[in-house]
Amino acid sequence: MDGLWSIAAARISRGTGGFYSNPYKLISRKEVRTIKAKEGTGIKRVNINVEVNLHNAFKATAAAQGTDMTTVLMEFIESYVAKHGTTTPKKSRRA
């Protein structure tokens, strides 16, 4: 019996996967990069795919008017919602 316990003790002390060995204790846990803080409360990011030429033209037009693309899009979204309302779509019944 002593031989079995000495083998188990050797595994634990060497950290080679013995009965009570914890492999995570053997690895240094440094964070690779810092986690970004969430954007302001109540903000939701919207990503869209736009052709390169249209994106460049939109960016140039907004800059020529002394504004940025985000401001133009926010104004559009606000006017669109004001015009069309904020209705929720009806749930469809599936057979």
C-alpha positions in Angstrom: 0.0 0.0 0.0 2.8 2.4 0.8 4.1 2.1 -2.8 0.8 3.2 -4.3 0.6 6.2 -2.1 4.2 7.2 -2.8 3.5 7.1 -6.6 0.4 9.2 -6.1 2.3 11.7 -4.0 5.0 11.9 -6.6 2.4 12.7 -9.3 0.8 15.4 -7.2 4.1 17.0 -6.3 5.3 17.0 -9.9 2.0 18.1 -11.3 1.7 15.4 -13.9 -2.0 14.7 -13.6 -2.1 12.8 -10.4 -5.3 12.2 -8.4 -5.4 15.7 -6.9 -3.3 17.6 -9.4 -4.7 20.8 -10.9 -3.2 21.5 -14.3 -4.4 25.1 -14.2 -2.1 25.9 -11.3 0.8 25.1 -13.5 0.0 27.7 -16.2 0.8 31.3 -15.6 -2.5 33.2 -16.1 -1.5 36.6 -17.6 -4.2 38.4 -19.5 -3.3 38.8 -23.1 -5.0 42.1 -23.6 -7.2 44.3 -21.5 -11.0 44.0 -21.9 -12.5 47.1 -23.4 -15.0 48.9 -21.2 -18.6 48.8 -22.5 -19.7 51.9 -24.4 -22.0 54.3 -22.6 -25.2 53.0 -21.1 -28.0 52.7 -23.5 -25.8 52.7 -26.6 -26.1 49.9 -29.2 -23.6 49.5 -32.1 -24.9 49.0 -35.6 -22.6 47.6 -38.3 -23.6 47.6 -42.0 -21.8 46.5 -45.1 -21.4 49.3 -47.7 -19.6 49.3 -51.0 -16.3 51.1 -50.9 -17.3 53.8 -53.5 -20.5 54.5 -51.6 -18.7 54.7 -48.3 -16.1 57.1 -49.6 -18.7 59.3 -51.3 -20.8 59.3 -48.1 -17.8 60.2 -45.9 -16.7 63.0 -48.3 -20.2 64.4 -48.5 -20.7 64.5 -44.8 -17.3 66.1 -44.3 -18.1 68.7 -46.9 -21.2 69.6 -44.9 -19.1 69.9 -41.7 -20.5 66.8 -40.0 -19.6 63.1 -39.7 -21.3 60.0 -40.9 -22.6 59.0 -37.5 -24.4 62.3 -37.0 -26.0 62.0 -40.5 -27.1 58.4 -39.9 -28.5 59.2 -36.4 -30.6 62.1 -37.9 -31.8 59.8 -40.6 -32.8 57.0 -38.1 -34.6 59.5 -35.8 -36.6 60.9 -38.7 -37.4 57.5 -40.1 -38.7 56.3 -36.7 -40.7 59.5 -36.2 -42.3 59.1 -39.6 -43.0 55.4 -39.5 -43.6 54.9 -35.8 -42.2 52.2 -33.5 -44.5 49.3 -34.1 -43.5 45.8 -33.2 -44.0 43.2 -35.9 -46.8 40.6 -35.3 -45.5 37.1 -34.4 -46.2 34.7 -37.2 -47.7 31.3 -36.4 -45.7 28.4 -37.6 -47.6 25.2 -38.5 
